[in-house]
Amino acid sequence: MTTATHAAGATPVIRKAGFGRLLLSEWTKIRSVRSTVWSLVLLVILDLGFTALLCSLTASQWSKTDAASQATIKADPTSTILGSGFFLSQLTVCVLGVMVIASEYSTGMIRASLLAVPRRVPMLAAKAVVFTALIFVLGTVVSFASFFIGQPILHSKAPVSLSDPGVLRAVIGGGLYLAMLGLFALALGAIIRHTAAGITGVIGFVLVLAPLAALLPGSLGKHVHAYLPSEAGQLIAKAHQANSDLLTPWQGFGVFAIWTAVLLVIASVQLRSRDA
């Protein structure tokens, strides 16, 4: 909110901060925090580093790889390339997404934020828009860089081109996946309001639930596994739907978006009804 007077002694006129000002405020907060910069640097290093490492290992061990695995890689080299980078780099997005909101509760800064912007839901929306846009832009750049690192490494074993069907969508989908993952983590952090617990929760969703769901018997385990947020969301970074996939890439991303939207609604209701 801002105040202004038209003449000396006049009653101050209170003007509500527009959404544009909220976006600018959230952008200033995000870029001025050192942890944001270092997390994004780590994202780039891990993604590109693991892409080069794992793709090189795949190429060097090709003769020792069984025929079924070779066929899987040849069917969708893009998924192998992008998946190599996502292996650990996605965890930095999870951590940063939680920290963007939960750290404000831990430090008490959220009270100052809500004092300056009493409209709580627009404040959360502005934070979500700025953070998601940041991760999408960087994630897309990293996804393209990862593809162009892995492509020549695997070319002799599993050639792929950006002009091949589904490949460009998959590479852009890498940025979409990371952006949605960051928004998912932010929403969970807004609900839990504790940095360590929020990070544990989102990493549990990403790394722990999928293996546990796979242990469920029969089609139940297969369906539960397919509809988990990160498992469904990663399909957007595949150029082709595998025979074992229950969802298409866009259906999987839609499932991930629904998970995220539900968490954002819960976070919004909680933000309005609970004290900071």
C-alpha positions as CSV (number, residue, x, y, z in Angstrom):
1,M,0.0,0.0,0.0
2,T,1.1,3.6,-0.6
3,T,0.0,6.9,0.8
4,A,-0.1,10.3,-1.0
5,T,-1.4,13.8,-0.2
6,H,-2.6,16.4,-2.7
7,A,-1.9,19.4,-0.4
8,A,-0.4,20.3,2.9
9,G,-2.6,19.2,5.8
10,A,-4.8,17.1,3.5
11,T,-5.9,13.7,4.6
12,P,-3.6,11.0,3.2
13,V,-5.0,9.0,0.3
14,I,-4.3,5.3,0.7
15,R,-3.8,3.5,-2.5
16,K,-3.6,-0.3,-2.8
17,A,-0.5,-1.7,-4.4
18,G,-1.4,-3.1,-7.8
19,F,-0.5,-6.6,-8.8
20,G,2.4,-5.3,-10.9
21,R,4.0,-3.8,-7.8
22,L,3.5,-7.1,-6.0
23,L,5.4,-8.8,-8.8
24,L,8.2,-6.3,-8.6
25,S,8.4,-6.7,-4.8
26,E,8.6,-10.5,-5.0
27,W,11.2,-10.3,-7.8
28,T,13.3,-8.0,-5.6
29,K,13.0,-10.4,-2.7
30,I,13.9,-13.5,-4.7
31,R,16.9,-12.1,-6.6
32,S,18.4,-10.4,-3.5
33,V,18.6,-13.6,-1.5
34,R,22.0,-15.4,-1.8
35,S,20.5,-18.8,-1.4
36,T,18.4,-18.2,-4.6
37,V,21.5,-17.4,-6.7
38,W,23.5,-20.4,-5.4
39,S,20.6,-22.8,-5.8
40,L,20.2,-21.8,-9.4
41,V,23.9,-22.1,-10.0
42,L,23.8,-25.5,-8.5
43,L,20.8,-26.4,-10.7
44,V,22.8,-25.6,-13.8
45,I,26.0,-27.4,-12.6
46,L,24.2,-30.6,-11.6
47,D,21.9,-30.7,-14.6
48,L,24.7,-30.2,-17.2
49,G,27.3,-32.2,-15.2
50,F,25.1,-35.2,-14.8
51,T,23.9,-35.1,-18.4
52,A,27.5,-35.3,-19.6
53,L,28.5,-37.9,-17.0
54,L,25.6,-40.3,-17.4
55,C,25.4,-40.0,-21.2
56,S,29.1,-40.7,-21.4
57,L,28.7,-43.7,-19.2
58,T,25.8,-44.9,-21.3
59,A,27.8,-44.6,-24.5
60,S,31.0,-46.2,-23.1
61,Q,29.0,-49.2,-21.6
62,W,26.9,-49.6,-24.7
63,S,28.4,-53.0,-25.7
64,K,27.7,-54.3,-22.2
65,T,24.1,-53.0,-22.1
66,D,21.4,-55.6,-22.7
67,A,19.3,-55.5,-25.9
68,A,16.1,-54.4,-24.1
69,S,17.8,-51.4,-22.5
70,Q,19.4,-50.4,-25.8
71,A,16.0,-50.6,-27.6
72,T,14.5,-48.3,-24.9
73,I,17.2,-45.7,-25.3
74,K,17.0,-45.8,-29.1
75,A,13.2,-45.4,-29.0
76,D,13.5,-42.1,-27.0
77,P,17.1,-40.8,-26.7
78,T,15.7,-37.4,-25.6
79,S,14.2,-39.0,-22.4
80,T,17.6,-40.5,-21.6
81,I,19.4,-37.2,-22.1
82,L,17.0,-35.0,-20.2
83,G,16.4,-37.6,-17.5
84,S,20.2,-37.8,-16.8
85,G,20.2,-34.1,-16.0
86,F,17.0,-34.2,-13.9
87,F,18.4,-37.0,-11.7
88,L,19.6,-34.7,-9.0
89,S,19.2,-31.2,-10.3
90,Q,15.4,-31.3,-9.7
91,L,16.2,-31.5,-6.0
92,T,17.6,-28.0,-6.0
93,V,14.3,-26.8,-7.5
94,C,12.4,-28.6,-4.7
95,V,14.6,-27.0,-2.0
96,L,14.4,-23.5,-3.5
97,G,10.6,-23.7,-4.0
98,V,10.1,-24.5,-0.3
99,M,12.6,-21.9,0.9
100,V,11.0,-19.1,-1.1
101,I,8.0,-19.2,1.1
102,A,8.9,-21.2,4.2
103,S,12.0,-19.2,5.0
104,E,9.8,-16.1,5.4
105,Y,7.8,-17.9,8.2
106,S,11.0,-19.1,9.8
107,T,12.6,-15.6,9.9
108,G,9.3,-13.8,10.7
109,M,9.6,-11.8,7.4
110,I,6.2,-13.0,6.4
111,R,4.7,-10.6,9.0
112,A,6.3,-7.6,7.4
113,S,5.2,-8.9,3.9
114,L,1.6,-9.2,5.1
115,L,1.7,-5.8,6.8
116,A,2.8,-4.2,3.6
117,V,0.4,-6.2,1.5
118,P,-2.7,-7.1,3.7
119,R,-4.3,-9.0,0.7
120,R,-2.8,-12.3,1.4
121,V,-3.8,-14.4,-1.6
122,P,-2.5,-11.8,-4.2
123,M,0.8,-11.8,-2.3
124,L,1.0,-15.6,-2.6
125,A,0.0,-15.4,-6.3
126,A,2.6,-12.8,-7.1
127,K,5.3,-15.0,-5.4
128,A,4.1,-18.0,-7.3
129,V,4.1,-16.2,-10.7
130,V,7.6,-14.7,-10.2
131,F,9.2,-17.9,-9.0
132,T,7.5,-20.1,-11.6
133,A,8.5,-17.7,-14.4
134,L,12.1,-17.7,-13.2
135,I,12.4,-21.5,-13.0
136,F,10.7,-21.9,-16.4
137,V,13.1,-19.6,-18.2
138,L,16.2,-21.0,-16.5
139,G,14.9,-24.6,-16.8
140,T,14.2,-24.3,-20.5
141,V,17.7,-22.9,-21.1
142,V,19.2,-25.7,-19.1
143,S,17.0,-28.2,-20.9
144,F,18.2,-27.1,-24.3
145,A,21.8,-27.0,-23.1
146,S,21.5,-30.5,-21.7
147,F,20.0,-31.8,-24.9
148,F,22.9,-30.3,-27.0
149,I,25.4,-31.8,-24.6
150,G,23.9,-35.3,-24.6
151,Q,23.0,-35.4,-28.3
152,P,26.6,-35.7,-29.7
153,I,27.6,-38.1,-26.9
154,L,24.9,-40.6,-27.8
155,H,24.8,-39.9,-31.5
156,S,26.7,-43.0,-32.6
157,K,24.5,-45.2,-30.4
158,A,21.1,-43.5,-30.5
159,P,20.9,-40.5,-32.9
160,V,18.4,-37.8,-32.3
161,S,17.7,-34.4,-33.7
162,L,15.7,-31.4,-32.4
163,S,13.6,-31.7,-35.6
164,D,12.5,-35.2,-34.8
165,P,8.8,-35.7,-33.9
166,G,8.2,-34.8,-30.2
167,V,11.7,-33.8,-29.5
168,L,11.3,-30.0,-29.4
169,R,8.2,-30.4,-27.2
170,A,10.1,-32.7,-24.9
171,V,13.0,-30.2,-24.5
172,I,10.7,-27.3,-23.8
173,G,8.8,-29.8,-21.6
174,G,11.9,-30.1,-19.4
175,G,11.5,-26.4,-18.5
176,L,7.8,-26.9,-17.9
177,Y,8.4,-29.8,-15.6
178,L,11.0,-27.9,-13.5
179,A,8.7,-24.9,-13.3
180,M,5.7,-27.0,-12.2
181,L,7.9,-28.8,-9.7
182,G,9.1,-25.5,-8.2
183,L,5.5,-24.3,-7.9
184,F,4.5,-27.7,-6.3
185,A,7.3,-27.2,-3.8
186,L,6.3,-23.6,-3.1
187,A,2.7,-24.6,-2.4
188,L,3.8,-27.4,-0.1
189,G,6.1,-25.0,1.7
190,A,3.3,-22.5,2.1
191,I,1.2,-25.2,3.7
192,I,3.8,-26.7,6.1
193,R,5.4,-23.3,6.9
194,H,8.7,-24.9,8.0
195,T,11.7,-25.1,5.8
196,A,13.2,-28.5,6.9
197,A,9.8,-30.2,7.1
198,G,8.7,-28.7,3.8
199,I,11.9,-29.9,2.0
200,T,11.5,-33.4,3.5
201,G,7.9,-33.5,2.4
202,V,8.5,-32.5,-1.2
203,I,11.6,-34.8,-1.6
204,G,9.4,-37.6,-0.2
205,F,6.9,-36.9,-3.0
206,V,9.6,-36.9,-5.6
207,L,12.0,-39.7,-4.5
208,V,10.3,-41.9,-1.9
209,L,6.7,-42.4,-2.9
210,A,7.4,-43.6,-6.4
211,P,9.5,-46.7,-5.3
212,L,7.0,-47.4,-2.6
213,A,4.0,-47.3,-5.0
214,A,5.8,-49.6,-7.3
215,L,5.8,-52.2,-4.6
216,L,2.0,-52.3,-4.5
217,P,0.6,-55.4,-6.1
218,G,-0.8,-55.7,-9.6
219,S,-2.5,-52.8,-11.5
220,L,-3.0,-50.9,-8.3
221,G,0.7,-50.2,-7.9
222,K,1.0,-49.4,-11.6
223,H,-1.9,-46.8,-11.5
224,V,-0.8,-45.2,-8.2
225,H,2.7,-44.9,-9.5
226,A,1.6,-43.4,-12.8
227,Y,-0.5,-40.7,-11.1
228,L,2.1,-39.5,-8.6
229,P,2.9,-35.8,-9.2
230,S,6.6,-36.1,-10.3
231,E,6.1,-39.4,-12.1
232,A,3.3,-38.0,-14.1
233,G,4.9,-34.6,-14.6
234,Q,8.2,-36.1,-16.0
235,L,6.3,-37.5,-19.0
236,I,6.3,-34.1,-20.6
237,A,10.0,-34.4,-21.1
238,K,9.6,-37.6,-23.1
239,A,9.5,-37.3,-26.9
240,H,7.3,-40.4,-27.2
241,Q,4.9,-42.3,-24.9
242,A,6.3,-45.6,-23.9
243,N,4.2,-48.8,-24.0
244,S,4.4,-49.0,-20.2
245,D,3.1,-45.4,-19.7
246,L,-0.5,-45.1,-18.8
247,L,-0.6,-41.4,-19.6
248,T,0.5,-39.3,-22.6
249,P,3.0,-36.6,-22.0
250,W,0.4,-33.8,-21.8
251,Q,-2.0,-36.0,-19.7
252,G,0.9,-36.6,-17.3
253,F,1.7,-32.9,-17.1
254,G,-2.0,-32.2,-16.6
255,V,-2.1,-34.6,-13.6
256,F,0.9,-32.8,-12.1
257,A,-0.8,-29.4,-12.7
258,I,-3.9,-30.7,-10.8
259,W,-1.8,-31.9,-7.9
260,T,-0.2,-28.4,-7.8
261,A,-3.4,-26.5,-8.1
262,V,-5.0,-28.5,-5.2
263,L,-2.0,-27.6,-3.0
264,L,-2.2,-24.0,-4.0
265,V,-5.9,-23.8,-3.1
266,I,-5.1,-25.4,0.3
267,A,-2.2,-22.9,0.8
268,S,-4.5,-20.0,-0.1
269,V,-7.3,-21.0,2.3
270,Q,-4.8,-21.6,5.1
271,L,-3.1,-18.3,4.4
272,R,-6.4,-16.4,4.8
273,S,-7.5,-18.3,7.9
274,R,-4.4,-18.7,9.9
275,D,-2.1,-16.2,11.6
276,A,1.3,-15.7,10.2
